[in-house]
Amino acid sequence: MSMEDQGNDRAMVGDAVLAPVEAGARIISLDVMRGLAVLGILAVNVTSFGLPFMVYGDADLSPFPVTGANAVARWAVDVFFHQKFITLFSMLFGASIFLVGGERDDAARGRLLRRRLFWLAVIALIHGLAFWYGDVLLLYAWSGLFVMLMRSFSARLLIGIGLAVTLALGAMQAGAAWLMVAGPPVVVDAMSEGGPQYSLDAVNAAIAAYRSGWAGAMGQNLTAWLFLQGASLTMFVFSTVALMMTGMGLFKAGFLSGRAPTRLYLAVIAVGGAVLALLGVLEWAEVMAPRGSHPTRGLSEVVASFPIFITLAYVSLIVLITRHGPSWLAPLRPVGQMAFTNYLTQTLIMTSLFYMPWGPRLFGQVDYVGMWGLVAAVWAVQLIWSSLWLAAFRMGPLEWVWRCLTYGRWTPIRKAG
């Protein structure tokens, strides 16, 4: 076995690929985090699968009244899921860049990392253009090109820069969100006029286009993809790089693998729990208020601009639970080992349901409560099938494809015996 293969086998668990590594708390915690992240992301993404992209960030444009059970369903996503799990996934991807690429002076693993990022970009283009505009893999491949240059930084430097940039960007977002609602009237008017203007008529026209057939759906998908990916590659890259740096630093420091003191995890849980509780109260006031009103005067958006605190609390809770061996979180581990496959199959399932020509074309017809039903069903399927698949195979099917493309040769997938 070559040095490149040995380095890869040690590292692949950090990039959603199952590899023959020693079992331990570190691997369990990372896999569980990744499994929770990929399932949690679906709870947020389902809205952009089933409704036009402009509804994703503005519930006032929803074709369904956000009242009663729909309001509770929307509140649960906004409080517990929105931005929390994509933050976690980004940090884990940052850790994986170090796990796969090693230090910068490791030329063999560095070449392997560059090839993996290249093929990730290719897969992302297919995913985004042929299926769903909300693809995040292209952003990850692009951001990874910058983060890979920093993988020999110390843990302290990575965490310091990553958290500083993350908090600074959060403060900028919080300030803008507050000004949009509670700023001087001239500022509110100027900021409102500066952004894209959407209407319920535009939402209904987009729904009709998605339901008209494959050509209409793909036309809408391409328009949304160009808009989102343009923003991702020019703006979101800064926040993503910062999160990846933070994740890499936390892995190097031992925080993600459970080697930090228990009191630190408990402190992080306390801070994140307080932020989560405050966000829950504020978002409840917002979601229960009449459409277009802002009872918290923008304070809910200010708190929501700092998901990093809640995400780190989730991480700390997972570490403390998995540190003591097998637990009720164990079923998430196979999902995390097949996160790449599960992320892409979520797209296949949801696009088949909502707008692909071979499906029932439910786009624009499923409200927030119904979407939660679909999410729960996909969660159940992926929890079951991931475990069954890994009982016979070393990695998920798409992880295997990615590995073969990276190596440029056929690699084994079946378990020995």
TIDO-293742 format. One record per residue (C-alpha): residue in three letters; x, z, y; residue number from 1. Coordinates in Angstrom, 2 decimals. Example, Ala and Ser with C-alpha at 12.3 -4.5 7.8 and 13.67 -1.06 7.14 Angstrom:
R; resn; x; z; y; resi
R; ALA; 12.30; 7.80; -4.50; 1 .
R; SER; 13.67; 7.14; -1.06; 2 .
//
This chain:
R; resn; x; z; y; resi
R; MET; 0.00; 0.00; 0.00; 1 .
R; SER; 1.38; -0.94; 3.43; 2 .
R; MET; 1.90; 1.48; 6.30; 3 .
R; GLU; -1.00; -0.26; 8.06; 4 .
R; ASP; -3.32; 0.39; 5.12; 5 .
R; GLN; -2.25; 4.02; 4.86; 6 .
R; GLY; -2.86; 4.61; 8.55; 7 .
R; ASN; -6.23; 2.93; 8.30; 8 .
R; ASP; -7.33; 4.95; 5.28; 9 .
R; ARG; -6.48; 8.16; 7.10; 10 .
R; ALA; -8.30; 7.08; 10.22; 11 .
R; MET; -11.40; 5.07; 9.36; 12 .
R; VAL; -13.71; 8.06; 9.11; 13 .
R; GLY; -13.44; 8.31; 12.88; 14 .
R; ASP; -14.94; 4.84; 13.40; 15 .
R; ALA; -18.10; 4.93; 11.31; 16 .
R; VAL; -16.28; 3.79; 8.17; 17 .
R; LEU; -16.06; 5.82; 4.98; 18 .
R; ALA; -12.48; 6.13; 3.74; 19 .
R; PRO; -10.75; 8.07; 0.95; 20 .
R; VAL; -9.75; 11.10; 2.98; 21 .
R; GLU; -9.67; 14.76; 2.17; 22 .
R; ALA; -12.97; 16.58; 2.53; 23 .
R; GLY; -13.07; 19.31; 5.12; 24 .
R; ALA; -14.85; 20.74; 8.12; 25 .
R; ARG; -13.31; 18.14; 10.42; 26 .
R; ILE; -14.70; 15.16; 8.53; 27 .
R; ILE; -18.06; 16.82; 7.95; 28 .
R; SER; -18.51; 17.71; 11.61; 29 .
R; LEU; -17.55; 14.24; 12.85; 30 .
R; ASP; -19.83; 12.49; 10.36; 31 .
R; VAL; -22.73; 14.80; 11.16; 32 .
R; MET; -22.26; 14.26; 14.89; 33 .
R; ARG; -22.15; 10.50; 14.41; 34 .
R; GLY; -25.23; 10.58; 12.19; 35 .
R; LEU; -27.17; 12.65; 14.70; 36 .
R; ALA; -26.02; 10.36; 17.51; 37 .
R; VAL; -27.12; 7.11; 15.87; 38 .
R; LEU; -30.53; 8.55; 14.99; 39 .
R; GLY; -30.96; 10.09; 18.42; 40 .
R; ILE; -30.09; 6.84; 20.15; 41 .
R; LEU; -33.04; 5.13; 18.44; 42 .
R; ALA; -35.48; 7.59; 20.02; 43 .
R; VAL; -34.34; 6.28; 23.41; 44 .
R; ASN; -33.83; 2.61; 22.52; 45 .
R; VAL; -37.26; 2.17; 20.97; 46 .
R; THR; -38.75; 1.81; 24.46; 47 .
R; SER; -36.51; -1.16; 25.22; 48 .
R; PHE; -37.34; -2.71; 21.85; 49 .
R; GLY; -41.09; -2.48; 22.40; 50 .
R; LEU; -41.54; -2.83; 26.17; 51 .
R; PRO; -39.97; -4.96; 28.95; 52 .
R; PHE; -36.60; -3.72; 30.21; 53 .
R; MET; -38.00; -2.72; 33.62; 54 .
R; VAL; -40.22; -0.09; 31.96; 55 .
R; TYR; -37.21; 1.64; 30.38; 56 .
R; GLY; -36.23; 3.38; 33.60; 57 .
R; ASP; -39.61; 3.52; 35.34; 58 .
R; ALA; -42.54; 5.00; 33.45; 59 .
R; ASP; -44.80; 4.09; 36.38; 60 .
R; LEU; -44.54; 0.46; 35.22; 61 .
R; SER; -45.71; 1.27; 31.69; 62 .
R; PRO; -48.77; -0.62; 30.50; 63 .
R; PHE; -49.95; 2.65; 28.94; 64 .
R; PRO; -51.12; 5.71; 30.87; 65 .
R; VAL; -48.39; 8.34; 30.63; 66 .
R; THR; -50.84; 11.18; 30.15; 67 .
R; GLY; -51.77; 13.57; 27.35; 68 .
R; ALA; -49.88; 12.94; 24.14; 69 .
R; ASN; -48.05; 9.97; 25.67; 70 .
R; ALA; -46.75; 12.23; 28.42; 71 .
R; VAL; -45.48; 14.77; 25.89; 72 .
R; ALA; -43.82; 12.00; 23.87; 73 .
R; ARG; -42.09; 10.64; 26.97; 74 .
R; TRP; -41.06; 14.16; 28.05; 75 .
R; ALA; -39.43; 14.86; 24.67; 76 .
R; VAL; -37.29; 11.71; 24.95; 77 .
R; ASP; -36.26; 12.37; 28.54; 78 .
R; VAL; -35.32; 16.01; 27.92; 79 .
R; PHE; -33.71; 16.08; 24.48; 80 .
R; PHE; -32.49; 12.50; 23.90; 81 .
R; HIS; -32.04; 10.34; 26.99; 82 .
R; GLN; -28.31; 9.92; 27.78; 83 .
R; LYS; -27.39; 12.83; 25.49; 84 .
R; PHE; -26.71; 10.85; 22.33; 85 .
R; ILE; -25.16; 7.78; 23.90; 86 .
R; THR; -22.83; 10.27; 25.60; 87 .
R; LEU; -22.02; 11.76; 22.21; 88 .
R; PHE; -21.54; 8.34; 20.61; 89 .
R; SER; -19.19; 7.28; 23.41; 90 .
R; MET; -17.07; 10.41; 23.02; 91 .
R; LEU; -16.87; 9.90; 19.26; 92 .
R; PHE; -15.81; 6.30; 19.77; 93 .
R; GLY; -13.03; 7.55; 22.01; 94 .
R; ALA; -11.86; 9.89; 19.26; 95 .
R; SER; -11.97; 7.00; 16.80; 96 .
R; ILE; -9.64; 4.91; 18.95; 97 .
R; PHE; -6.95; 7.53; 18.41; 98 .
R; LEU; -7.85; 7.99; 14.74; 99 .
R; VAL; -7.51; 4.28; 14.07; 100 .
R; GLY; -4.73; 3.36; 16.50; 101 .
R; GLY; -2.61; 6.49; 16.42; 102 .
R; GLU; 0.05; 6.96; 19.09; 103 .
R; ARG; 1.06; 3.99; 21.23; 104 .
R; ASP; 4.42; 3.72; 19.51; 105 .
R; ASP; 2.73; 3.00; 16.16; 106 .
R; ALA; 2.83; -0.80; 16.33; 107 .
R; ALA; 1.09; -1.45; 12.99; 108 .
R; ARG; -1.92; 0.71; 13.76; 109 .
R; GLY; -2.01; -0.63; 17.30; 110 .
R; ARG; -2.39; -4.19; 15.97; 111 .
R; LEU; -5.11; -3.00; 13.63; 112 .
R; LEU; -6.97; -1.39; 16.53; 113 .
R; ARG; -6.80; -4.53; 18.66; 114 .
R; ARG; -8.18; -6.65; 15.82; 115 .
R; ARG; -11.00; -4.19; 15.26; 116 .
R; LEU; -11.97; -4.27; 18.92; 117 .
R; PHE; -11.87; -8.07; 18.92; 118 .
R; TRP; -14.21; -8.34; 15.94; 119 .
R; LEU; -16.43; -5.65; 17.42; 120 .
R; ALA; -16.83; -7.86; 20.50; 121 .
R; VAL; -17.71; -10.87; 18.33; 122 .
R; ILE; -20.33; -8.90; 16.42; 123 .
R; ALA; -21.65; -7.52; 19.71; 124 .
R; LEU; -22.18; -11.01; 21.13; 125 .
R; ILE; -24.18; -12.03; 18.06; 126 .
R; HIS; -26.16; -8.80; 18.18; 127 .
R; GLY; -26.97; -9.06; 21.87; 128 .
R; LEU; -27.68; -12.78; 22.18; 129 .
R; ALA; -29.51; -13.36; 18.90; 130 .
R; PHE; -31.40; -10.09; 18.55; 131 .
R; TRP; -31.50; -7.47; 21.29; 132 .
R; TYR; -30.22; -7.34; 24.86; 133 .
R; GLY; -29.60; -3.56; 24.77; 134 .
R; ASP; -26.42; -3.91; 22.68; 135 .
R; VAL; -23.78; -1.30; 23.55; 136 .
R; LEU; -21.02; -2.61; 21.26; 137 .
R; LEU; -19.70; -5.17; 23.75; 138 .
R; LEU; -19.32; -2.41; 26.32; 139 .
R; TYR; -17.49; -0.31; 23.74; 140 .
R; ALA; -15.10; -3.13; 22.85; 141 .
R; TRP; -14.38; -3.79; 26.52; 142 .
R; SER; -13.94; -0.09; 27.34; 143 .
R; GLY; -11.77; 0.37; 24.26; 144 .
R; LEU; -9.19; -2.06; 25.67; 145 .
R; PHE; -8.53; 0.42; 28.48; 146 .
R; VAL; -8.80; 3.62; 26.46; 147 .
R; MET; -6.37; 2.36; 23.81; 148 .
R; LEU; -3.67; 2.36; 26.49; 149 .
R; MET; -4.19; 6.11; 26.98; 150 .
R; ARG; -4.13; 7.28; 23.39; 151 .
R; SER; -0.73; 8.96; 23.77; 152 .
R; PHE; -1.89; 11.06; 26.72; 153 .
R; SER; -2.03; 14.78; 26.08; 154 .
R; ALA; -5.35; 16.41; 25.23; 155 .
R; ARG; -5.32; 18.32; 28.52; 156 .
R; LEU; -4.77; 15.18; 30.58; 157 .
R; LEU; -7.43; 13.20; 28.72; 158 .
R; ILE; -10.01; 15.96; 29.06; 159 .
R; GLY; -9.10; 16.63; 32.68; 160 .
R; ILE; -9.40; 13.02; 33.81; 161 .
R; GLY; -12.37; 12.24; 31.59; 162 .
R; LEU; -14.45; 15.24; 32.65; 163 .
R; ALA; -13.48; 14.89; 36.32; 164 .
R; VAL; -14.62; 11.26; 36.43; 165 .
R; THR; -17.76; 12.03; 34.40; 166 .
R; LEU; -18.78; 14.85; 36.72; 167 .
R; ALA; -17.92; 12.83; 39.83; 168 .
R; LEU; -20.05; 9.90; 38.67; 169 .
R; GLY; -22.83; 12.33; 37.75; 170 .
R; ALA; -22.69; 13.82; 41.24; 171 .
R; MET; -22.92; 10.35; 42.79; 172 .
R; GLN; -25.92; 9.52; 40.60; 173 .
R; ALA; -27.53; 12.86; 41.43; 174 .
R; GLY; -27.05; 12.33; 45.15; 175 .
R; ALA; -28.52; 8.84; 45.04; 176 .
R; ALA; -31.48; 10.03; 42.95; 177 .
R; TRP; -32.20; 12.88; 45.35; 178 .
R; LEU; -31.96; 10.64; 48.41; 179 .
R; MET; -34.39; 8.16; 46.82; 180 .
R; VAL; -37.05; 10.87; 46.77; 181 .
R; ALA; -36.21; 13.58; 49.30; 182 .
R; GLY; -33.90; 11.90; 51.78; 183 .
R; PRO; -34.78; 10.92; 55.35; 184 .
R; PRO; -37.55; 8.29; 55.44; 185 .
R; VAL; -35.23; 5.61; 56.78; 186 .
R; VAL; -32.82; 6.21; 53.88; 187 .
R; VAL; -35.61; 6.24; 51.28; 188 .
R; ASP; -36.98; 2.95; 52.65; 189 .
R; ALA; -33.55; 1.32; 52.70; 190 .
R; MET; -32.70; 2.40; 49.14; 191 .
R; SER; -36.10; 1.29; 47.84; 192 .
R; GLU; -35.73; -2.15; 49.40; 193 .
R; GLY; -32.17; -2.52; 48.12; 194 .
R; GLY; -33.05; -2.42; 44.43; 195 .
R; PRO; -34.93; -4.92; 42.26; 196 .
R; GLN; -38.67; -4.95; 42.88; 197 .
R; TYR; -40.88; -5.00; 39.79; 198 .
R; SER; -44.64; -4.87; 39.43; 199 .
R; LEU; -47.21; -4.41; 36.70; 200 .
R; ASP; -47.84; -8.15; 36.91; 201 .
R; ALA; -44.17; -8.78; 36.05; 202 .
R; VAL; -44.43; -6.36; 33.13; 203 .
R; ASN; -47.53; -8.09; 31.78; 204 .
R; ALA; -45.90; -11.51; 32.17; 205 .
R; ALA; -42.87; -10.34; 30.19; 206 .
R; ILE; -45.10; -8.94; 27.43; 207 .
R; ALA; -46.94; -12.25; 27.21; 208 .
R; ALA; -43.63; -14.14; 26.97; 209 .
R; TYR; -42.34; -11.90; 24.16; 210 .
R; ARG; -45.58; -12.34; 22.22; 211 .
R; SER; -45.71; -16.11; 22.78; 212 .
R; GLY; -43.16; -16.89; 20.07; 213 .
R; TRP; -39.47; -16.94; 19.28; 214 .
R; ALA; -38.49; -19.14; 22.26; 215 .
R; GLY; -40.30; -16.97; 24.77; 216 .
R; ALA; -38.89; -13.77; 23.30; 217 .
R; MET; -35.34; -15.09; 23.26; 218 .
R; GLY; -35.67; -16.33; 26.83; 219 .
R; GLN; -36.66; -12.86; 27.96; 220 .
R; ASN; -33.89; -11.35; 25.85; 221 .
R; LEU; -31.26; -13.62; 27.40; 222 .
R; THR; -32.39; -12.77; 30.94; 223 .
R; ALA; -32.26; -9.03; 30.21; 224 .
R; TRP; -28.91; -9.40; 28.37; 225 .
R; LEU; -27.26; -11.14; 31.32; 226 .
R; PHE; -28.51; -8.46; 33.70; 227 .
R; LEU; -27.55; -5.48; 31.51; 228 .
R; GLN; -24.21; -6.77; 30.26; 229 .
R; GLY; -23.19; -7.77; 33.75; 230 .
R; ALA; -23.83; -4.20; 34.89; 231 .
R; SER; -22.19; -2.78; 31.77; 232 .
R; LEU; -18.93; -4.70; 32.05; 233 .
R; THR; -18.54; -4.13; 35.80; 234 .
R; MET; -20.09; -0.68; 36.42; 235 .
R; PHE; -20.94; 1.24; 33.25; 236 .
R; VAL; -17.40; 0.68; 31.98; 237 .
R; PHE; -16.14; 3.46; 34.29; 238 .
R; SER; -18.44; 6.12; 32.88; 239 .
R; THR; -17.89; 4.87; 29.33; 240 .
R; VAL; -14.09; 4.96; 29.62; 241 .
R; ALA; -14.31; 8.48; 31.04; 242 .
R; LEU; -16.46; 9.65; 28.14; 243 .
R; MET; -14.17; 8.01; 25.59; 244 .
R; MET; -11.18; 9.74; 27.19; 245 .
R; THR; -13.03; 13.04; 27.02; 246 .
R; GLY; -13.86; 12.53; 23.35; 247 .
R; MET; -10.29; 11.57; 22.51; 248 .
R; GLY; -9.01; 14.62; 24.32; 249 .
R; LEU; -11.50; 16.94; 22.65; 250 .
R; PHE; -10.47; 15.59; 19.27; 251 .
R; LYS; -6.78; 16.05; 20.01; 252 .
R; ALA; -7.48; 19.60; 21.21; 253 .
R; GLY; -9.34; 20.41; 17.99; 254 .
R; PHE; -12.71; 20.97; 19.68; 255 .
R; LEU; -14.55; 18.25; 17.73; 256 .
R; SER; -13.02; 19.31; 14.43; 257 .
R; GLY; -13.96; 22.98; 14.75; 258 .
R; ARG; -10.52; 24.42; 15.54; 259 .
R; ALA; -11.46; 25.92; 18.91; 260 .
R; PRO; -12.36; 29.64; 19.19; 261 .
R; THR; -15.94; 30.55; 18.35; 262 .
R; ARG; -16.40; 32.18; 21.76; 263 .
R; LEU; -15.71; 28.82; 23.42; 264 .
R; TYR; -18.42; 27.07; 21.40; 265 .
R; LEU; -20.86; 29.89; 22.18; 266 .
R; ALA; -20.07; 29.65; 25.89; 267 .
R; VAL; -20.63; 25.89; 25.87; 268 .
R; ILE; -23.93; 26.36; 24.01; 269 .
R; ALA; -25.04; 28.91; 26.59; 270 .
R; VAL; -24.27; 26.61; 29.53; 271 .
R; GLY; -25.77; 23.53; 27.89; 272 .
R; GLY; -28.82; 25.48; 26.76; 273 .
R; ALA; -29.45; 26.68; 30.31; 274 .
R; VAL; -29.19; 23.12; 31.65; 275 .
R; LEU; -31.51; 21.88; 28.88; 276 .
R; ALA; -34.10; 24.58; 29.62; 277 .
R; LEU; -34.03; 23.81; 33.35; 278 .
R; LEU; -34.34; 20.09; 32.68; 279 .
R; GLY; -37.27; 20.71; 30.35; 280 .
R; VAL; -39.18; 22.65; 33.01; 281 .
R; LEU; -38.48; 20.12; 35.75; 282 .
R; GLU; -39.28; 17.07; 33.62; 283 .
R; TRP; -42.52; 18.69; 32.47; 284 .
R; ALA; -43.59; 19.05; 36.10; 285 .
R; GLU; -42.73; 15.40; 36.72; 286 .
R; VAL; -44.41; 13.94; 33.65; 287 .
R; MET; -47.60; 15.94; 34.20; 288 .
R; ALA; -47.89; 14.92; 37.85; 289 .
R; PRO; -49.96; 11.92; 39.00; 290 .
R; ARG; -48.24; 8.54; 38.79; 291 .
R; GLY; -45.91; 7.94; 41.72; 292 .
R; SER; -45.65; 11.58; 42.81; 293 .
R; HIS; -42.45; 13.66; 42.71; 294 .
R; PRO; -43.26; 17.36; 42.50; 295 .
R; THR; -39.62; 18.42; 41.97; 296 .
R; ARG; -38.45; 16.41; 44.99; 297 .
R; GLY; -35.75; 14.71; 42.95; 298 .
R; LEU; -34.34; 17.89; 41.41; 299 .
R; SER; -35.24; 16.73; 37.89; 300 .
R; GLU; -33.10; 13.61; 38.38; 301 .
R; VAL; -30.27; 15.71; 39.77; 302 .
R; VAL; -30.17; 17.87; 36.63; 303 .
R; ALA; -30.63; 14.84; 34.36; 304 .
R; SER; -27.50; 13.30; 35.91; 305 .
R; PHE; -25.29; 15.73; 33.96; 306 .
R; PRO; -26.12; 15.12; 30.27; 307 .
R; ILE; -22.52; 15.98; 29.34; 308 .
R; PHE; -23.34; 19.71; 29.38; 309 .
R; ILE; -26.20; 19.29; 26.91; 310 .
R; THR; -24.21; 16.92; 24.72; 311 .
R; LEU; -21.31; 19.36; 24.48; 312 .
R; ALA; -23.79; 22.09; 23.55; 313 .
R; TYR; -25.09; 19.87; 20.74; 314 .
R; VAL; -21.50; 19.31; 19.58; 315 .
R; SER; -20.75; 23.03; 19.64; 316 .
R; LEU; -23.87; 23.84; 17.66; 317 .
R; ILE; -22.99; 21.25; 15.00; 318 .
R; VAL; -19.45; 22.59; 14.71; 319 .
R; LEU; -20.61; 26.17; 14.24; 320 .
R; ILE; -23.14; 25.17; 11.60; 321 .
R; THR; -20.84; 22.86; 9.62; 322 .
R; ARG; -17.91; 25.27; 9.87; 323 .
R; HIS; -19.58; 27.44; 7.23; 324 .
R; GLY; -19.87; 24.73; 4.58; 325 .
R; PRO; -22.93; 22.83; 3.25; 326 .
R; SER; -25.98; 23.21; 5.47; 327 .
R; TRP; -29.29; 21.70; 6.39; 328 .
R; LEU; -27.31; 19.20; 8.50; 329 .
R; ALA; -25.66; 17.74; 5.38; 330 .
R; PRO; -28.15; 14.80; 5.08; 331 .
R; LEU; -26.85; 13.51; 8.43; 332 .
R; ARG; -23.37; 13.01; 7.05; 333 .
R; PRO; -24.07; 9.79; 5.07; 334 .
R; VAL; -25.95; 8.41; 8.09; 335 .
R; GLY; -22.85; 9.03; 10.18; 336 .
R; GLN; -20.53; 7.45; 7.62; 337 .
R; MET; -22.69; 4.31; 7.89; 338 .
R; ALA; -23.36; 4.54; 11.63; 339 .
R; PHE; -22.33; 0.92; 12.33; 340 .
R; THR; -24.68; -0.38; 9.65; 341 .
R; ASN; -27.48; 1.96; 10.68; 342 .
R; TYR; -27.19; 1.06; 14.37; 343 .
R; LEU; -27.46; -2.66; 13.64; 344 .
R; THR; -30.22; -2.29; 11.04; 345 .
R; GLN; -32.23; -0.32; 13.58; 346 .
R; THR; -32.15; -3.46; 15.68; 347 .
R; LEU; -33.20; -5.65; 12.77; 348 .
R; ILE; -36.12; -3.38; 11.90; 349 .
R; MET; -37.37; -2.91; 15.44; 350 .
R; THR; -37.03; -6.52; 16.57; 351 .
R; SER; -38.80; -7.60; 13.38; 352 .
R; LEU; -41.68; -5.31; 14.23; 353 .
R; PHE; -41.88; -6.13; 17.92; 354 .
R; TYR; -41.04; -9.79; 18.57; 355 .
R; MET; -39.27; -11.71; 15.83; 356 .
R; PRO; -41.36; -14.61; 14.45; 357 .
R; TRP; -41.45; -13.17; 10.91; 358 .
R; GLY; -42.94; -9.86; 12.07; 359 .
R; PRO; -46.31; -8.65; 13.44; 360 .
R; ARG; -45.19; -9.09; 17.09; 361 .
R; LEU; -46.22; -5.65; 18.31; 362 .
R; PHE; -44.37; -6.00; 21.62; 363 .
R; GLY; -46.25; -4.24; 24.41; 364 .
R; GLN; -48.91; -2.96; 21.99; 365 .
R; VAL; -47.40; 0.36; 20.86; 366 .
R; ASP; -47.60; 3.39; 23.16; 367 .
R; TYR; -45.10; 6.25; 23.31; 368 .
R; VAL; -46.79; 8.26; 20.58; 369 .
R; GLY; -46.83; 5.22; 18.29; 370 .
R; MET; -43.16; 4.60; 19.04; 371 .
R; TRP; -42.35; 8.12; 17.88; 372 .
R; GLY; -44.10; 7.30; 14.61; 373 .
R; LEU; -41.89; 4.23; 14.14; 374 .
R; VAL; -38.76; 6.23; 15.00; 375 .
R; ALA; -39.63; 8.94; 12.49; 376 .
R; ALA; -40.19; 6.32; 9.79; 377 .
R; VAL; -36.82; 4.65; 10.45; 378 .
R; TRP; -35.11; 8.05; 10.47; 379 .
R; ALA; -36.57; 8.82; 7.05; 380 .
R; VAL; -35.53; 5.44; 5.65; 381 .
R; GLN; -31.96; 5.72; 6.95; 382 .
R; LEU; -31.52; 9.30; 5.77; 383 .
R; ILE; -32.55; 8.26; 2.26; 384 .
R; TRP; -30.87; 4.87; 1.97; 385 .
R; SER; -27.54; 5.99; 3.44; 386 .
R; SER; -27.17; 8.64; 0.76; 387 .
R; LEU; -28.20; 6.27; -2.02; 388 .
R; TRP; -25.87; 3.51; -0.85; 389 .
R; LEU; -22.83; 5.78; -0.55; 390 .
R; ALA; -23.41; 7.10; -4.03; 391 .
R; ALA; -22.23; 3.72; -5.31; 392 .
R; PHE; -20.16; 2.25; -2.47; 393 .
R; ARG; -17.18; 3.42; -0.43; 394 .
R; MET; -18.66; 2.36; 2.92; 395 .
R; GLY; -21.70; 0.75; 4.48; 396 .
R; PRO; -22.17; -3.01; 4.07; 397 .
R; LEU; -21.48; -3.84; 7.71; 398 .
R; GLU; -18.57; -1.41; 7.84; 399 .
R; TRP; -17.18; -3.41; 4.92; 400 .
R; VAL; -17.67; -6.71; 6.75; 401 .
R; TRP; -15.94; -5.28; 9.82; 402 .
R; ARG; -13.05; -4.02; 7.73; 403 .
R; CYS; -12.60; -7.37; 5.91; 404 .
R; LEU; -12.59; -9.23; 9.24; 405 .
R; THR; -10.08; -6.77; 10.65; 406 .
R; TYR; -7.72; -7.05; 7.68; 407 .
R; GLY; -8.27; -10.77; 7.25; 408 .
R; ARG; -8.76; -10.28; 3.53; 409 .
R; TRP; -11.26; -9.06; 0.97; 410 .
R; THR; -11.21; -5.27; 0.55; 411 .
R; PRO; -12.90; -3.18; -2.17; 412 .
R; ILE; -16.32; -1.72; -1.48; 413 .
R; ARG; -17.45; -0.29; -4.81; 414 .
R; LYS; -16.35; 3.17; -5.78; 415 .
R; ALA; -13.99; 3.40; -8.73; 416 .
R; GLY; -15.83; 3.93; -12.00; 417 .
//
